[in-house]
Amino acid sequence: MFGKKSISEQLLKKMTPADMALVKLSMISLGLLLATYFEQLRAVDPMIYLALFIIFAIKPLMLWLK
């Protein structure tokens, strides 16, 4: 049990960079789809979305810069 990896870890190990990029693009598409269904999401100030992007991008960016 201690040496066994979870299903998500096994899946991530098999993914290529192209697969990860496709997952990210599909999530962006899902976000745009939800924005079309929920008008309130488009009424929010875009600077809030920019701030969220920066907050979520800090850790991956720090790993990339190391």
PDBQT receptor file of N, H, CA, C and O in Angstrom, charges set to zero:
ATOM      1  N   MET A   1       0.817  -1.186   0.000  1.00  0.00    +0.000 N 
ATOM      2  CA  MET A   1       0.000   0.000   0.000  1.00  0.00    +0.000 C 
ATOM      3  C   MET A   1       0.867   1.259   0.000  1.00  0.00    +0.000 C 
ATOM      4  O   MET A   1       0.481   2.260  -0.604  1.00  0.00    +0.000 OA
ATOM      5  N   PHE A   2       2.027   1.238   0.660  1.00  0.00    +0.000 N 
ATOM      6  H   PHE A   2       2.341   0.425   1.150  1.00  0.00    +0.000 HD
ATOM      7  CA  PHE A   2       2.847   2.443   0.728  1.00  0.00    +0.000 C 
ATOM      8  C   PHE A   2       3.532   2.726  -0.602  1.00  0.00    +0.000 C 
ATOM      9  O   PHE A   2       3.727   3.890  -0.951  1.00  0.00    +0.000 OA
ATOM     10  N   GLY A   3       3.901   1.692  -1.354  1.00  0.00    +0.000 N 
ATOM     11  H   GLY A   3       3.743   0.747  -1.070  1.00  0.00    +0.000 HD
ATOM     12  CA  GLY A   3       4.596   1.876  -2.611  1.00  0.00    +0.000 C 
ATOM     13  C   GLY A   3       3.663   2.084  -3.794  1.00  0.00    +0.000 C 
ATOM     14  O   GLY A   3       4.114   2.390  -4.898  1.00  0.00    +0.000 OA
ATOM     15  N   LYS A   4       2.370   1.920  -3.568  1.00  0.00    +0.000 N 
ATOM     16  H   LYS A   4       2.004   1.671  -2.671  1.00  0.00    +0.000 HD
ATOM     17  CA  LYS A   4       1.409   2.009  -4.652  1.00  0.00    +0.000 C 
ATOM     18  C   LYS A   4       1.061   3.467  -4.938  1.00  0.00    +0.000 C 
ATOM     19  O   LYS A   4       0.784   4.239  -4.020  1.00  0.00    +0.000 OA
ATOM     20  N   LYS A   5       1.076   3.839  -6.222  1.00  0.00    +0.000 N 
ATOM     21  H   LYS A   5       1.301   3.212  -6.968  1.00  0.00    +0.000 HD
ATOM     22  CA  LYS A   5       0.740   5.202  -6.602  1.00  0.00    +0.000 C 
ATOM     23  C   LYS A   5      -0.756   5.304  -6.875  1.00  0.00    +0.000 C 
ATOM     24  O   LYS A   5      -1.402   4.331  -7.264  1.00  0.00    +0.000 OA
ATOM     25  N   SER A   6      -1.291   6.507  -6.662  1.00  0.00    +0.000 N 
ATOM     26  H   SER A   6      -0.766   7.297  -6.346  1.00  0.00    +0.000 HD
ATOM     27  CA  SER A   6      -2.710   6.710  -6.915  1.00  0.00    +0.000 C 
ATOM     28  C   SER A   6      -2.975   6.714  -8.420  1.00  0.00    +0.000 C 
ATOM     29  O   SER A   6      -2.050   6.802  -9.228  1.00  0.00    +0.000 OA
ATOM     30  N   ILE A   7      -4.226   6.617  -8.771  1.00  0.00    +0.000 N 
ATOM     31  H   ILE A   7      -4.977   6.545  -8.115  1.00  0.00    +0.000 HD
ATOM     32  CA  ILE A   7      -4.611   6.591 -10.181  1.00  0.00    +0.000 C 
ATOM     33  C   ILE A   7      -4.227   7.894 -10.863  1.00  0.00    +0.000 C 
ATOM     34  O   ILE A   7      -3.767   7.882 -12.005  1.00  0.00    +0.000 OA
ATOM     35  N   SER A   8      -4.408   9.015 -10.180  1.00  0.00    +0.000 N 
ATOM     36  H   SER A   8      -4.781   9.025  -9.252  1.00  0.00    +0.000 HD
ATOM     37  CA  SER A   8      -4.058  10.295 -10.793  1.00  0.00    +0.000 C 
ATOM     38  C   SER A   8      -2.550  10.416 -11.016  1.00  0.00    +0.000 C 
ATOM     39  O   SER A   8      -2.126  10.988 -12.020  1.00  0.00    +0.000 OA
ATOM     40  N   GLU A   9      -1.750   9.900 -10.117  1.00  0.00    +0.000 N 
ATOM     41  H   GLU A   9      -2.095   9.436  -9.301  1.00  0.00    +0.000 HD
ATOM     42  CA  GLU A   9      -0.296   9.927 -10.293  1.00  0.00    +0.000 C 
ATOM     43  C   GLU A   9       0.118   9.056 -11.475  1.00  0.00    +0.000 C 
ATOM     44  O   GLU A   9       0.998   9.433 -12.249  1.00  0.00    +0.000 OA
ATOM     45  N   GLN A  10      -0.514   7.895 -11.615  1.00  0.00    +0.000 N 
ATOM     46  H   GLN A  10      -1.229   7.588 -10.986  1.00  0.00    +0.000 HD
ATOM     47  CA  GLN A  10      -0.214   7.020 -12.738  1.00  0.00    +0.000 C 
ATOM     48  C   GLN A  10      -0.613   7.668 -14.057  1.00  0.00    +0.000 C 
ATOM     49  O   GLN A  10       0.108   7.553 -15.048  1.00  0.00    +0.000 OA
ATOM     50  N   LEU A  11      -1.749   8.344 -14.075  1.00  0.00    +0.000 N 
ATOM     51  H   LEU A  11      -2.334   8.437 -13.270  1.00  0.00    +0.000 HD
ATOM     52  CA  LEU A  11      -2.215   9.015 -15.282  1.00  0.00    +0.000 C 
ATOM     53  C   LEU A  11      -1.294  10.165 -15.660  1.00  0.00    +0.000 C 
ATOM     54  O   LEU A  11      -0.965  10.341 -16.833  1.00  0.00    +0.000 OA
ATOM     55  N   LEU A  12      -0.879  10.948 -14.669  1.00  0.00    +0.000 N 
ATOM     56  H   LEU A  12      -1.147  10.804 -13.717  1.00  0.00    +0.000 HD
ATOM     57  CA  LEU A  12       0.022  12.070 -14.949  1.00  0.00    +0.000 C 
ATOM     58  C   LEU A  12       1.370  11.599 -15.475  1.00  0.00    +0.000 C 
ATOM     59  O   LEU A  12       1.985  12.271 -16.303  1.00  0.00    +0.000 OA
ATOM     60  N   LYS A  13       1.824  10.462 -15.003  1.00  0.00    +0.000 N 
ATOM     61  H   LYS A  13       1.324   9.917 -14.330  1.00  0.00    +0.000 HD
ATOM     62  CA  LYS A  13       3.118   9.944 -15.459  1.00  0.00    +0.000 C 
ATOM     63  C   LYS A  13       3.056   9.533 -16.928  1.00  0.00    +0.000 C 
ATOM     64  O   LYS A  13       4.050   9.640 -17.645  1.00  0.00    +0.000 OA
ATOM     65  N   LYS A  14       1.885   9.060 -17.381  1.00  0.00    +0.000 N 
ATOM     66  H   LYS A  14       1.077   8.973 -16.798  1.00  0.00    +0.000 HD
ATOM     67  CA  LYS A  14       1.730   8.629 -18.758  1.00  0.00    +0.000 C 
ATOM     68  C   LYS A  14       1.495   9.792 -19.721  1.00  0.00    +0.000 C 
ATOM     69  O   LYS A  14       1.665   9.631 -20.930  1.00  0.00    +0.000 OA
ATOM     70  N   MET A  15       1.107  10.959 -19.205  1.00  0.00    +0.000 N 
ATOM     71  H   MET A  15       0.969  11.090 -18.223  1.00  0.00    +0.000 HD
ATOM     72  CA  MET A  15       0.762  12.082 -20.074  1.00  0.00    +0.000 C 
ATOM     73  C   MET A  15       2.007  12.736 -20.655  1.00  0.00    +0.000 C 
ATOM     74  O   MET A  15       3.019  12.906 -19.975  1.00  0.00    +0.000 OA
ATOM     75  N   THR A  16       1.909  13.095 -21.915  1.00  0.00    +0.000 N 
ATOM     76  H   THR A  16       1.087  12.957 -22.467  1.00  0.00    +0.000 HD
ATOM     77  CA  THR A  16       2.978  13.836 -22.580  1.00  0.00    +0.000 C 
ATOM     78  C   THR A  16       2.681  15.326 -22.449  1.00  0.00    +0.000 C 
ATOM     79  O   THR A  16       1.563  15.689 -22.083  1.00  0.00    +0.000 OA
ATOM     80  N   PRO A  17       3.630  16.186 -22.732  1.00  0.00    +0.000 N 
ATOM     81  CA  PRO A  17       3.355  17.629 -22.693  1.00  0.00    +0.000 C 
ATOM     82  C   PRO A  17       2.210  18.038 -23.622  1.00  0.00    +0.000 C 
ATOM     83  O   PRO A  17       1.456  18.960 -23.310  1.00  0.00    +0.000 OA
ATOM     84  N   ALA A  18       2.080  17.360 -24.753  1.00  0.00    +0.000 N 
ATOM     85  H   ALA A  18       2.692  16.611 -25.006  1.00  0.00    +0.000 HD
ATOM     86  CA  ALA A  18       0.972  17.669 -25.666  1.00  0.00    +0.000 C 
ATOM     87  C   ALA A  18      -0.365  17.324 -25.013  1.00  0.00    +0.000 C 
ATOM     88  O   ALA A  18      -1.341  18.056 -25.176  1.00  0.00    +0.000 OA
ATOM     89  N   ASP A  19      -0.414  16.213 -24.275  1.00  0.00    +0.000 N 
ATOM     90  H   ASP A  19       0.379  15.619 -24.142  1.00  0.00    +0.000 HD
ATOM     91  CA  ASP A  19      -1.650  15.838 -23.576  1.00  0.00    +0.000 C 
ATOM     92  C   ASP A  19      -2.017  16.875 -22.523  1.00  0.00    +0.000 C 
ATOM     93  O   ASP A  19      -3.186  17.236 -22.378  1.00  0.00    +0.000 OA
ATOM     94  N   MET A  20      -1.021  17.351 -21.793  1.00  0.00    +0.000 N 
ATOM     95  H   MET A  20      -0.072  17.058 -21.910  1.00  0.00    +0.000 HD
ATOM     96  CA  MET A  20      -1.276  18.361 -20.765  1.00  0.00    +0.000 C 
ATOM     97  C   MET A  20      -1.772  19.658 -21.384  1.00  0.00    +0.000 C 
ATOM     98  O   MET A  20      -2.656  20.313 -20.831  1.00  0.00    +0.000 OA
ATOM     99  N   ALA A  21      -1.212  20.032 -22.524  1.00  0.00    +0.000 N 
ATOM    100  H   ALA A  21      -0.494  19.500 -22.973  1.00  0.00    +0.000 HD
ATOM    101  CA  ALA A  21      -1.658  21.242 -23.212  1.00  0.00    +0.000 C 
ATOM    102  C   ALA A  21      -3.104  21.085 -23.673  1.00  0.00    +0.000 C 
ATOM    103  O   ALA A  21      -3.891  22.028 -23.587  1.00  0.00    +0.000 OA
ATOM    104  N   LEU A  22      -3.456  19.897 -24.161  1.00  0.00    +0.000 N 
ATOM    105  H   LEU A  22      -2.817  19.131 -24.231  1.00  0.00    +0.000 HD
ATOM    106  CA  LEU A  22      -4.833  19.660 -24.591  1.00  0.00    +0.000 C 
ATOM    107  C   LEU A  22      -5.808  19.700 -23.418  1.00  0.00    +0.000 C 
ATOM    108  O   LEU A  22      -6.931  20.182 -23.563  1.00  0.00    +0.000 OA
ATOM    109  N   VAL A  23      -5.390  19.201 -22.263  1.00  0.00    +0.000 N 
ATOM    110  H   VAL A  23      -4.478  18.809 -22.145  1.00  0.00    +0.000 HD
ATOM    111  CA  VAL A  23      -6.237  19.281 -21.072  1.00  0.00    +0.000 C 
ATOM    112  C   VAL A  23      -6.469  20.740 -20.687  1.00  0.00    +0.000 C 
ATOM    113  O   VAL A  23      -7.587  21.128 -20.347  1.00  0.00    +0.000 OA
ATOM    114  N   LYS A  24      -5.417  21.538 -20.743  1.00  0.00    +0.000 N 
ATOM    115  H   LYS A  24      -4.509  21.223 -21.020  1.00  0.00    +0.000 HD
ATOM    116  CA  LYS A  24      -5.544  22.962 -20.406  1.00  0.00    +0.000 C 
ATOM    117  C   LYS A  24      -6.466  23.671 -21.387  1.00  0.00    +0.000 C 
ATOM    118  O   LYS A  24      -7.302  24.478 -20.979  1.00  0.00    +0.000 OA
ATOM    119  N   LEU A  25      -6.323  23.379 -22.674  1.00  0.00    +0.000 N 
ATOM    120  H   LEU A  25      -5.645  22.723 -23.005  1.00  0.00    +0.000 HD
ATOM    121  CA  LEU A  25      -7.202  23.998 -23.665  1.00  0.00    +0.000 C 
ATOM    122  C   LEU A  25      -8.653  23.573 -23.482  1.00  0.00    +0.000 C 
ATOM    123  O   LEU A  25      -9.567  24.369 -23.697  1.00  0.00    +0.000 OA
ATOM    124  N   SER A  26      -8.866  22.329 -23.089  1.00  0.00    +0.000 N 
ATOM    125  H   SER A  26      -8.123  21.683 -22.915  1.00  0.00    +0.000 HD
ATOM    126  CA  SER A  26     -10.242  21.884 -22.851  1.00  0.00    +0.000 C 
ATOM    127  C   SER A  26     -10.838  22.587 -21.628  1.00  0.00    +0.000 C 
ATOM    128  O   SER A  26     -12.034  22.877 -21.608  1.00  0.00    +0.000 OA
ATOM    129  N   MET A  27     -10.025  22.860 -20.620  1.00  0.00    +0.000 N 
ATOM    130  H   MET A  27      -9.053  22.624 -20.636  1.00  0.00    +0.000 HD
ATOM    131  CA  MET A  27     -10.523  23.579 -19.453  1.00  0.00    +0.000 C 
ATOM    132  C   MET A  27     -10.851  25.034 -19.796  1.00  0.00    +0.000 C 
ATOM    133  O   MET A  27     -11.821  25.591 -19.283  1.00  0.00    +0.000 OA
ATOM    134  N   ILE A  28     -10.048  25.642 -20.656  1.00  0.00    +0.000 N 
ATOM    135  H   ILE A  28      -9.260  25.189 -21.072  1.00  0.00    +0.000 HD
ATOM    136  CA  ILE A  28     -10.345  27.002 -21.107  1.00  0.00    +0.000 C 
ATOM    137  C   ILE A  28     -11.664  27.013 -21.874  1.00  0.00    +0.000 C 
ATOM    138  O   ILE A  28     -12.489  27.907 -21.684  1.00  0.00    +0.000 OA
ATOM    139  N   SER A  29     -11.861  26.023 -22.736  1.00  0.00    +0.000 N 
ATOM    140  H   SER A  29     -11.190  25.297 -22.890  1.00  0.00    +0.000 HD
ATOM    141  CA  SER A  29     -13.101  25.928 -23.505  1.00  0.00    +0.000 C 
ATOM    142  C   SER A  29     -14.302  25.739 -22.581  1.00  0.00    +0.000 C 
ATOM    143  O   SER A  29     -15.362  26.323 -22.803  1.00  0.00    +0.000 OA
ATOM    144  N   LEU A  30     -14.131  24.926 -21.553  1.00  0.00    +0.000 N 
ATOM    145  H   LEU A  30     -13.270  24.451 -21.373  1.00  0.00    +0.000 HD
ATOM    146  CA  LEU A  30     -15.215  24.730 -20.586  1.00  0.00    +0.000 C 
ATOM    147  C   LEU A  30     -15.527  26.037 -19.859  1.00  0.00    +0.000 C 
ATOM    148  O   LEU A  30     -16.692  26.357 -19.623  1.00  0.00    +0.000 OA
ATOM    149  N   GLY A  31     -14.498  26.779 -19.511  1.00  0.00    +0.000 N 
ATOM    150  H   GLY A  31     -13.552  26.519 -19.702  1.00  0.00    +0.000 HD
ATOM    151  CA  GLY A  31     -14.709  28.071 -18.862  1.00  0.00    +0.000 C 
ATOM    152  C   GLY A  31     -15.455  29.047 -19.756  1.00  0.00    +0.000 C 
ATOM    153  O   GLY A  31     -16.334  29.773 -19.290  1.00  0.00    +0.000 OA
ATOM    154  N   LEU A  32     -15.113  29.069 -21.025  1.00  0.00    +0.000 N 
ATOM    155  H   LEU A  32     -14.399  28.479 -21.404  1.00  0.00    +0.000 HD
ATOM    156  CA  LEU A  32     -15.823  29.941 -21.964  1.00  0.00    +0.000 C 
ATOM    157  C   LEU A  32     -17.272  29.501 -22.147  1.00  0.00    +0.000 C 
ATOM    158  O   LEU A  32     -18.168  30.338 -22.259  1.00  0.00    +0.000 OA
ATOM    159  N   LEU A  33     -17.499  28.199 -22.177  1.00  0.00    +0.000 N 
ATOM    160  H   LEU A  33     -16.770  27.520 -22.086  1.00  0.00    +0.000 HD
ATOM    161  CA  LEU A  33     -18.860  27.687 -22.275  1.00  0.00    +0.000 C 
ATOM    162  C   LEU A  33     -19.686  28.114 -21.067  1.00  0.00    +0.000 C 
ATOM    163  O   LEU A  33     -20.824  28.558 -21.215  1.00  0.00    +0.000 OA
ATOM    164  N   LEU A  34     -19.118  27.981 -19.882  1.00  0.00    +0.000 N 
ATOM    165  H   LEU A  34     -18.193  27.620 -19.762  1.00  0.00    +0.000 HD
ATOM    166  CA  LEU A  34     -19.835  28.396 -18.672  1.00  0.00    +0.000 C 
ATOM    167  C   LEU A  34     -20.097  29.895 -18.675  1.00  0.00    +0.000 C 
ATOM    168  O   LEU A  34     -21.135  30.343 -18.188  1.00  0.00    +0.000 OA
ATOM    169  N   ALA A  35     -19.170  30.671 -19.217  1.00  0.00    +0.000 N 
ATOM    170  H   ALA A  35     -18.327  30.307 -19.613  1.00  0.00    +0.000 HD
ATOM    171  CA  ALA A  35     -19.350  32.123 -19.277  1.00  0.00    +0.000 C 
ATOM    172  C   ALA A  35     -20.512  32.496 -20.192  1.00  0.00    +0.000 C 
ATOM    173  O   ALA A  35     -21.173  33.511 -19.975  1.00  0.00    +0.000 OA
ATOM    174  N   THR A  36     -20.761  31.686 -21.205  1.00  0.00    +0.000 N 
ATOM    175  H   THR A  36     -20.223  30.861 -21.381  1.00  0.00    +0.000 HD
ATOM    176  CA  THR A  36     -21.896  31.991 -22.080  1.00  0.00    +0.000 C 
ATOM    177  C   THR A  36     -23.219  31.663 -21.405  1.00  0.00    +0.000 C 
ATOM    178  O   THR A  36     -24.233  32.300 -21.691  1.00  0.00    +0.000 OA
ATOM    179  N   TYR A  37     -23.224  30.687 -20.520  1.00  0.00    +0.000 N 
ATOM    180  H   TYR A  37     -22.400  30.170 -20.287  1.00  0.00    +0.000 HD
ATOM    181  CA  TYR A  37     -24.455  30.320 -19.830  1.00  0.00    +0.000 C 
ATOM    182  C   TYR A  37     -24.745  31.210 -18.624  1.00  0.00    +0.000 C 
ATOM    183  O   TYR A  37     -25.909  31.417 -18.280  1.00  0.00    +0.000 OA
ATOM    184  N   PHE A  38     -23.727  31.730 -17.993  1.00  0.00    +0.000 N 
ATOM    185  H   PHE A  38     -22.782  31.563 -18.273  1.00  0.00    +0.000 HD
ATOM    186  CA  PHE A  38     -23.900  32.556 -16.808  1.00  0.00    +0.000 C 
ATOM    187  C   PHE A  38     -23.452  33.976 -17.112  1.00  0.00    +0.000 C 
ATOM    188  O   PHE A  38     -22.260  34.283 -17.087  1.00  0.00    +0.000 OA
ATOM    189  N   GLU A  39     -24.414  34.835 -17.398  1.00  0.00    +0.000 N 
ATOM    190  H   GLU A  39     -25.383  34.586 -17.418  1.00  0.00    +0.000 HD
ATOM    191  CA  GLU A  39     -24.116  36.214 -17.781  1.00  0.00    +0.000 C 
ATOM    192  C   GLU A  39     -23.384  36.981 -16.669  1.00  0.00    +0.000 C 
ATOM    193  O   GLU A  39     -22.636  37.912 -16.965  1.00  0.00    +0.000 OA
ATOM    194  N   GLN A  40     -23.583  36.611 -15.411  1.00  0.00    +0.000 N 
ATOM    195  H   GLN A  40     -24.190  35.854 -15.171  1.00  0.00    +0.000 HD
ATOM    196  CA  GLN A  40     -22.955  37.320 -14.298  1.00  0.00    +0.000 C 
ATOM    197  C   GLN A  40     -21.433  37.191 -14.345  1.00  0.00    +0.000 C 
ATOM    198  O   GLN A  40     -20.724  38.075 -13.863  1.00  0.00    +0.000 OA
ATOM    199  N   LEU A  41     -20.926  36.107 -14.918  1.00  0.00    +0.000 N 
ATOM    200  H   LEU A  41     -21.501  35.390 -15.310  1.00  0.00    +0.000 HD
ATOM    201  CA  LEU A  41     -19.478  35.933 -15.008  1.00  0.00    +0.000 C 
ATOM    202  C   LEU A  41     -18.849  36.974 -15.923  1.00  0.00    +0.000 C 
ATOM    203  O   LEU A  41     -17.713  37.395 -15.702  1.00  0.00    +0.000 OA
ATOM    204  N   ARG A  42     -19.582  37.387 -16.947  1.00  0.00    +0.000 N 
ATOM    205  H   ARG A  42     -20.505  37.045 -17.126  1.00  0.00    +0.000 HD
ATOM    206  CA  ARG A  42     -19.042  38.376 -17.868  1.00  0.00    +0.000 C 
ATOM    207  C   ARG A  42     -19.177  39.790 -17.326  1.00  0.00    +0.000 C 
ATOM    208  O   ARG A  42     -18.540  40.708 -17.841  1.00  0.00    +0.000 OA
ATOM    209  N   ALA A  43     -19.994  39.982 -16.297  1.00  0.00    +0.000 N 
ATOM    210  H   ALA A  43     -20.511  39.235 -15.879  1.00  0.00    +0.000 HD
ATOM    211  CA  ALA A  43     -20.185  41.310 -15.726  1.00  0.00    +0.000 C 
ATOM    212  C   ALA A  43     -19.077  41.668 -14.725  1.00  0.00    +0.000 C 
ATOM    213  O   ALA A  43     -18.957  42.826 -14.327  1.00  0.00    +0.000 OA
ATOM    214  N   VAL A  44     -18.278  40.693 -14.324  1.00  0.00    +0.000 N 
ATOM    215  H   VAL A  44     -18.375  39.752 -14.648  1.00  0.00    +0.000 HD
ATOM    216  CA  VAL A  44     -17.204  40.922 -13.350  1.00  0.00    +0.000 C 
ATOM    217  C   VAL A  44     -16.062  41.676 -14.031  1.00  0.00    +0.000 C 
ATOM    218  O   VAL A  44     -15.773  41.465 -15.209  1.00  0.00    +0.000 OA
ATOM    219  N   ASP A  45     -15.424  42.552 -13.268  1.00  0.00    +0.000 N 
ATOM    220  H   ASP A  45     -15.658  42.723 -12.311  1.00  0.00    +0.000 HD
ATOM    221  CA  ASP A  45     -14.293  43.329 -13.776  1.00  0.00    +0.000 C 
ATOM    222  C   ASP A  45     -13.178  42.384 -14.239  1.00  0.00    +0.000 C 
ATOM    223  O   ASP A  45     -12.784  41.491 -13.489  1.00  0.00    +0.000 OA
ATOM    224  N   PRO A  46     -12.665  42.565 -15.458  1.00  0.00    +0.000 N 
ATOM    225  CA  PRO A  46     -11.603  41.681 -15.954  1.00  0.00    +0.000 C 
ATOM    226  C   PRO A  46     -10.328  41.708 -15.105  1.00  0.00    +0.000 C 
ATOM    227  O   PRO A  46      -9.548  40.756 -15.137  1.00  0.00    +0.000 OA
ATOM    228  N   MET A  47     -10.112  42.765 -14.365  1.00  0.00    +0.000 N 
ATOM    229  H   MET A  47     -10.745  43.538 -14.339  1.00  0.00    +0.000 HD
ATOM    230  CA  MET A  47      -8.922  42.823 -13.508  1.00  0.00    +0.000 C 
ATOM    231  C   MET A  47      -8.982  41.765 -12.409  1.00  0.00    +0.000 C 
ATOM    232  O   MET A  47      -7.940  41.302 -11.947  1.00  0.00    +0.000 OA
ATOM    233  N   ILE A  48     -10.169  41.381 -11.989  1.00  0.00    +0.000 N 
ATOM    234  H   ILE A  48     -11.016  41.758 -12.365  1.00  0.00    +0.000 HD
ATOM    235  CA  ILE A  48     -10.311  40.317 -10.998  1.00  0.00    +0.000 C 
ATOM    236  C   ILE A  48      -9.822  38.998 -11.596  1.00  0.00    +0.000 C 
ATOM    237  O   ILE A  48      -9.119  38.232 -10.936  1.00  0.00    +0.000 OA
ATOM    238  N   TYR A  49     -10.197  38.740 -12.847  1.00  0.00    +0.000 N 
ATOM    239  H   TYR A  49     -10.768  39.362 -13.383  1.00  0.00    +0.000 HD
ATOM    240  CA  TYR A  49      -9.725  37.531 -13.516  1.00  0.00    +0.000 C 
ATOM    241  C   TYR A  49      -8.206  37.563 -13.691  1.00  0.00    +0.000 C 
ATOM    242  O   TYR A  49      -7.540  36.539 -13.545  1.00  0.00    +0.000 OA
ATOM    243  N   LEU A  50      -7.669  38.724 -13.999  1.00  0.00    +0.000 N 
ATOM    244  H   LEU A  50      -8.210  39.556 -14.118  1.00  0.00    +0.000 HD
ATOM    245  CA  LEU A  50      -6.224  38.860 -14.131  1.00  0.00    +0.000 C 
ATOM    246  C   LEU A  50      -5.534  38.580 -12.795  1.00  0.00    +0.000 C 
ATOM    247  O   LEU A  50      -4.512  37.896 -12.752  1.00  0.00    +0.000 OA
ATOM    248  N   ALA A  51      -6.094  39.108 -11.711  1.00  0.00    +0.000 N 
ATOM    249  H   ALA A  51      -6.925  39.664 -11.745  1.00  0.00    +0.000 HD
ATOM    250  CA  ALA A  51      -5.523  38.863 -10.383  1.00  0.00    +0.000 C 
ATOM    251  C   ALA A  51      -5.562  37.368 -10.039  1.00  0.00    +0.000 C 
ATOM    252  O   ALA A  51      -4.597  36.832  -9.495  1.00  0.00    +0.000 OA
ATOM    253  N   LEU A  52      -6.670  36.701 -10.355  1.00  0.00    +0.000 N 
ATOM    254  H   LEU A  52      -7.454  37.137 -10.797  1.00  0.00    +0.000 HD
ATOM    255  CA  LEU A  52      -6.761  35.261 -10.103  1.00  0.00    +0.000 C 
ATOM    256  C   LEU A  52      -5.743  34.500 -10.935  1.00  0.00    +0.000 C 
ATOM    257  O   LEU A  52      -5.120  33.557 -10.445  1.00  0.00    +0.000 OA
ATOM    258  N   PHE A  53      -5.569  34.901 -12.188  1.00  0.00    +0.000 N 
ATOM    259  H   PHE A  53      -6.075  35.666 -12.586  1.00  0.00    +0.000 HD
ATOM    260  CA  PHE A  53      -4.578  34.262 -13.048  1.00  0.00    +0.000 C 
ATOM    261  C   PHE A  53      -3.184  34.377 -12.440  1.00  0.00    +0.000 C 
ATOM    262  O   PHE A  53      -2.439  33.398 -12.398  1.00  0.00    +0.000 OA
ATOM    263  N   ILE A  54      -2.837  35.555 -11.976  1.00  0.00    +0.000 N 
ATOM    264  H   ILE A  54      -3.442  36.351 -12.011  1.00  0.00    +0.000 HD
ATOM    265  CA  ILE A  54      -1.509  35.775 -11.397  1.00  0.00    +0.000 C 
ATOM    266  C   ILE A  54      -1.332  34.938 -10.132  1.00  0.00    +0.000 C 
ATOM    267  O   ILE A  54      -0.279  34.334  -9.928  1.00  0.00    +0.000 OA
ATOM    268  N   ILE A  55      -2.351  34.902  -9.291  1.00  0.00    +0.000 N 
ATOM    269  H   ILE A  55      -3.207  35.393  -9.457  1.00  0.00    +0.000 HD
ATOM    270  CA  ILE A  55      -2.277  34.126  -8.045  1.00  0.00    +0.000 C 
ATOM    271  C   ILE A  55      -2.081  32.643  -8.350  1.00  0.00    +0.000 C 
ATOM    272  O   ILE A  55      -1.258  31.977  -7.721  1.00  0.00    +0.000 OA
ATOM    273  N   PHE A  56      -2.849  32.123  -9.327  1.00  0.00    +0.000 N 
ATOM    274  H   PHE A  56      -3.517  32.664  -9.838  1.00  0.00    +0.000 HD
ATOM    275  CA  PHE A  56      -2.747  30.699  -9.650  1.00  0.00    +0.000 C 
ATOM    276  C   PHE A  56      -1.476  30.362 -10.406  1.00  0.00    +0.000 C 
ATOM    277  O   PHE A  56      -1.056  29.205 -10.402  1.00  0.00    +0.000 OA
ATOM    278  N   ALA A  57      -0.853  31.330 -11.052  1.00  0.00    +0.000 N 
ATOM    279  H   ALA A  57      -1.194  32.270 -11.056  1.00  0.00    +0.000 HD
ATOM    280  CA  ALA A  57       0.335  31.069 -11.864  1.00  0.00    +0.000 C 
ATOM    281  C   ALA A  57       1.636  31.203 -11.078  1.00  0.00    +0.000 C 
ATOM    282  O   ALA A  57       2.693  30.854 -11.604  1.00  0.00    +0.000 OA
ATOM    283  N   ILE A  58       1.600  31.687  -9.861  1.00  0.00    +0.000 N 
ATOM    284  H   ILE A  58       0.741  31.971  -9.434  1.00  0.00    +0.000 HD
ATOM    285  CA  ILE A  58       2.825  31.954  -9.107  1.00  0.00    +0.000 C 
ATOM    286  C   ILE A  58       3.620  30.664  -8.871  1.00  0.00    +0.000 C 
ATOM    287  O   ILE A  58       4.807  30.617  -9.192  1.00  0.00    +0.000 OA
ATOM    288  N   LYS A  59       3.006  29.635  -8.329  1.00  0.00    +0.000 N 
ATOM    289  H   LYS A  59       2.041  29.673  -8.068  1.00  0.00    +0.000 HD
ATOM    290  CA  LYS A  59       3.752  28.408  -8.005  1.00  0.00    +0.000 C 
ATOM    291  C   LYS A  59       4.320  27.729  -9.247  1.00  0.00    +0.000 C 
ATOM    292  O   LYS A  59       5.506  27.402  -9.247  1.00  0.00    +0.000 OA
ATOM    293  N   PRO A  60       3.532  27.495 -10.320  1.00  0.00    +0.000 N 
ATOM    294  CA  PRO A  60       4.157  26.881 -11.507  1.00  0.00    +0.000 C 
ATOM    295  C   PRO A  60       5.274  27.739 -12.085  1.00  0.00    +0.000 C 
ATOM    296  O   PRO A  60       6.274  27.209 -12.571  1.00  0.00    +0.000 OA
ATOM    297  N   LEU A  61       5.118  29.044 -12.039  1.00  0.00    +0.000 N 
ATOM    298  H   LEU A  61       4.306  29.475 -11.644  1.00  0.00    +0.000 HD
ATOM    299  CA  LEU A  61       6.157  29.921 -12.560  1.00  0.00    +0.000 C 
ATOM    300  C   LEU A  61       7.427  29.814 -11.720  1.00  0.00    +0.000 C 
ATOM    301  O   LEU A  61       8.532  29.820 -12.261  1.00  0.00    +0.000 OA
ATOM    302  N   MET A  62       7.274  29.718 -10.408  1.00  0.00    +0.000 N 
ATOM    303  H   MET A  62       6.376  29.714  -9.968  1.00  0.00    +0.000 HD
ATOM    304  CA  MET A  62       8.443  29.582  -9.536  1.00  0.00    +0.000 C 
ATOM    305  C   MET A  62       9.169  28.263  -9.805  1.00  0.00    +0.000 C 
ATOM    306  O   MET A  62      10.399  28.219  -9.803  1.00  0.00    +0.000 OA
ATOM    307  N   LEU A  63       8.404  27.181 -10.037  1.00  0.00    +0.000 N 
ATOM    308  H   LEU A  63       7.405  27.217 -10.038  1.00  0.00    +0.000 HD
ATOM    309  CA  LEU A  63       9.033  25.892 -10.362  1.00  0.00    +0.000 C 
ATOM    310  C   LEU A  63       9.751  25.961 -11.699  1.00  0.00    +0.000 C 
ATOM    311  O   LEU A  63      10.813  25.363 -11.871  1.00  0.00    +0.000 OA
ATOM    312  N   TRP A  64       9.173  26.691 -12.647  1.00  0.00    +0.000 N 
ATOM    313  H   TRP A  64       8.311  27.178 -12.508  1.00  0.00    +0.000 HD
ATOM    314  CA  TRP A  64       9.767  26.792 -13.977  1.00  0.00    +0.000 C 
ATOM    315  C   TRP A  64      11.056  27.617 -13.944  1.00  0.00    +0.000 C 
ATOM    316  O   TRP A  64      11.988  27.347 -14.701  1.00  0.00    +0.000 OA
ATOM    317  N   LEU A  65      11.106  28.623 -13.066  1.00  0.00    +0.000 N 
ATOM    318  H   LEU A  65      10.349  28.842 -12.451  1.00  0.00    +0.000 HD
ATOM    319  CA  LEU A  65      12.274  29.481 -13.002  1.00  0.00    +0.000 C 
ATOM    320  C   LEU A  65      13.439  28.874 -12.229  1.00  0.00    +0.000 C 
ATOM    321  O   LEU A  65      14.568  29.350 -12.354  1.00  0.00    +0.000 OA
ATOM    322  N   LYS A  66      13.194  27.838 -11.437  1.00  0.00    +0.000 N 
ATOM    323  H   LYS A  66      12.277  27.452 -11.336  1.00  0.00    +0.000 HD
ATOM    324  CA  LYS A  66      14.270  27.203 -10.651  1.00  0.00    +0.000 C 
ATOM    325  C   LYS A  66      15.281  26.547 -11.511  1.00  0.00    +0.000 C 
ATOM    326  O   LYS A  66      16.244  25.972 -11.003  1.00  0.00    +0.000 OA
TER     327      LYS A  66
